[in-house]
Amino acid sequence: MRDRPPGRPKPGARPGPKSGVTHEQRDRRERFERARRESLRPDDLSVLYGWHTVKAALGNPVRRIRRLVATENAARRLAEEGITASPEIVRPAAIAERLAPDAVHQGLYLEAEPLPSPEITAIADSGPVLVLDQITDPHNVGAILRTAAGFDVAAVVTTARHSPEATGALAKAASGALEYVPIVIVQNLARAMTELKERGYLLVGLDSSGEVDLGDVPLRAPLALILGAEGKGLRQLTRENCDHVGRLDLPGRIKSLNVSNAAALALYVATRRLA
């Protein structure tokens, strides 16, 4: 019988720990990888990651959680903050592999069903409404949602097409705001704006070429602020459906802002004037 070369395991033998990786850790990693390959990533699944994003989702009773993955440190922090959860425990690299290279997951990864989209008629009159006209950058939309939560916006209206899904980078940029601000998804933005008008909303578009400074527009509640896409601004039909189109007069040499920054400044101006 021929001897095996030194150091070579028996056929079918389980490899021992290597580079400090235990059998338990390897088993855990294998289970995660198997689940990753089998996990559902259809259109009806939202991927959320990052501390604030996942924590807010876990605290939202409306969210239906499919899967929660965490590092040991993140799971310990959840427990310390009194958040009841039973995550799969993995190493940070196992989460990073599922995400874009620049994604900052902070040890938490969650798959959940999307939140339901309410109808226009279900929007509460408790605060202003933001209407997004084909804003496609997920980071901008996420930042707008975060600002909307800060200003107690009643809802954000966006289109089913030409807008990013409420998942991934958008959810991370929103920093938990997805759980606080209803997103109304419509097929036709002009029709949705008409419905808002029928409910008594004043529709004010925001555009760098607006005819008057936003601070001089005669505002009243209920108010809907209409924000145009990056670069293109408001589409013609959207602009025509606005009651007013205002601009943000800036004292510096650059006269226009990133749309998420413009949303924050416009909400500040509007809410101060309506208070």
N, C-alpha and C positions, 0 to 999 in steps of 0.2 A: 504494500500500500504506500502510495507516494505521500510524503509529508507535505503539509501546506507551508508556504513561505512564512517566515516569522512575522507575527503581527497581523496576519490575515484572518478574519473571523470565519467560523464555520458557516457553510452554506445555510441561508435562512436565519442565521442568528441575528438578533437585534443589536444594532451598533450601540456602543456605550457612549457616555458623554464625551463631547469634543468641544474644546475651546470654552469650557465652563457651562455648556448647555446640558441640562439634566434630561433624563428620560421624560419626566413630567412636562417640562417645558417644550420638548420636541413633540410630545403627544398633543399638547395644547395648540401648538403651531399647526400641526397636521390637521387637527379638527377645524381650526379656523380656515385653513386653506381649502379644505374640502367644502366647508360651508360657503366660502367665498365663491367657489366655482358653481355651487348649486344655488346661491342666493338669488332672490328675485331682484332684477333691476329693470322692471318694465316701466312704461310711461307713467303708471299710477303709483310709483314709489318715490318718496322724497328722501334724499340723502342729506343728513344734517351732521355737522361736526363742529367742534369748538365748545368751550366751556359754557358761555352764555347762551349759545344757540341750543345746545342739547339740554341744559338745565331748564330753560324756559319750556321746551317741548315736553320734558318729563313732568313739569308742573301744570301742564294744560290738560284738563280732563277730557277735552274734545279730541286730542291727538290719539290715534290708534298706533301704538308702537309695534313694529314687526321684529326689530332686532336692536340690541344695544351692546356695543363692544367698548371696552375701556381698558386702560392700563391699570396696574395695581394702584399707583398713586392717585389717578383720577377716581377710581372706584372708592378709595379710602376717603377722598375729599367729598364725594357725594354723600357717603355715610355720615361724615362729620357734620354736614349741613342738613342732616335729617331727611335726605331724599331717598325714598325707598326704591331700590332698583336691584336687579339681579343680572348684571352684565356678564358677558363672556370676557374673561381676563386674557389679555394678550400683551405682547411687547409693543412698544411704540412703532417699530418698523412695520409690523403687520397691519397697522391702520394706515400708515403712510403709503403703503403699496396700493391701497385702494383709491387714493386721491391724487390730484394733480401735484407736481413736484413742489409748488410754492404754497400748498395748503397748510395752514397752521391748525392742527386738530386738537392740540392740548390734551391728548389722551382720550378723547371721546369721539365715538362714531355711532350714528343712529340711523336706522332705516324705519320710515313711518309712512302711513298713508297720508296723502295730501289733505289739508284742511278743506272743508266744503266752501264753495264760492257762493255767497249770498246773492240775492237778486237786488237790482237797483232799488226796488220798492222797500227792501228790508234795511236800507241804510238809516241809521239813527240820525236824528237832527242835533246830536250833542256837540258836534264840532264841524270844522271845515272838511271838505272832501278834496282829495288830489286825483286828477285825471291825467294819466300818462299816455301821450300820443306816440306810440311806437318807440319807446326808449328801450334799447336792446342790450345795453351793457349790464350784466348782472351785478357788478360791483356798484354801479350808480343806482340801480333799482333797490339794491339792498340798503345802501346808505340813505336813500329817500325814505324807505320804510322805517329805518331807525329814527330818522328825524320826525317822521309822522307820529311815531309812538311818543316821542318827546313832547310834541305839541298837541297830543290828544286828538289826532285826526280821526274822524268817524269811519273813513274807509278810503282805500286806494282803488281806483277803477283803472283797469288795463285791458288790452285786447288779447284774445286767444292766440292770434298770430302776431308775429313781429314783436314779441316780448319774451323775456327769459322765464323759464320755469322757476317756481319757488323752491329751489333745492340747491345744494352745493355751495358755490361761491356766493350766490345771492343770499342764501340763508345765513352764511357766516358773516357777510357784510351787514346784514340786518341785525345781528347780535341779539337775537331773541324776539325781535319785533314782529316776526311772522305770527307769533302766538297772541299778539295784542291788537294788531291792526287788521281788520277784515280786508281781503283782496277780492274785489268784484271783477270777475272775468267776463267780458262781453264779446260778442261777435262783430258788432258794428258800433264804432265809437260815436259817430254822429247821432245814431239813434239813442244811444245811452245818454248823450248830452241833452237831447230833446226830452228824454224822460226826467232828467234832473231839473230842467226848466219847468216842466209840468208840475214838479213837486215844489216849485217856488225858489229853486236855487239861482243865485246870481253866478253866471259863468264868466270868469276872468282869466283870459289867456296870459301867459308870460312869455315874452319874446324880446330879444334885444332891439328889434325894430318897432316895438310898440309905440303907439302915438302919444302916450303920456306916462309919466313916472307912476309906479304902483302906489306910491304914497299919495298921489292926487286922484286916484280912481275912487269914485263914490262907492264904497263897499258897504255891504249889509249882509246879515245872516238870513238864511243859510247860504254859505259861500262854497263854490267849487273853483279851485285853482287848476288851470290846464297847463301842463308842462310839455314842451316839444322835445323831439328826439335830438340826440347829440349831433351837432353839425347842421342838420336840416331845419331844426326849429319846428314850429307848428305847421302841419300840412294845411293847404288852402281851405279845404272843407272844414277842418277843425277850427281854423281861424274864423271862418264865416259864421260858425255856430256860437262863437263867444259873444257875450254882451259887451265886453270891453277887452282890449289887449293892452296890457301895460308892460313897462320895462323897468329894470332896476338901474337907476342912474348911479354910476360909480365915478368917484372923483379921480381915479388913477388913469393910467394910459391904456390899460386893458379894460374894455367896456362890457365884456361878457364873462360869465362864470360857468364852471362845470355845472351840469344840470342838478346834481345833488346839492351843491352849495347854493345854487339859485333857489332851490326848493326850501332850504333852511331859512334863507334870508327873507323870501317871500312870505313864508309862514310867520316869521317873527313880525314883519311889518303888518300883515293882515290881522293876526291875533291881538296885537297891541291896539290896533285901531278899532277892533270890534269889542274889545273888553269894556 
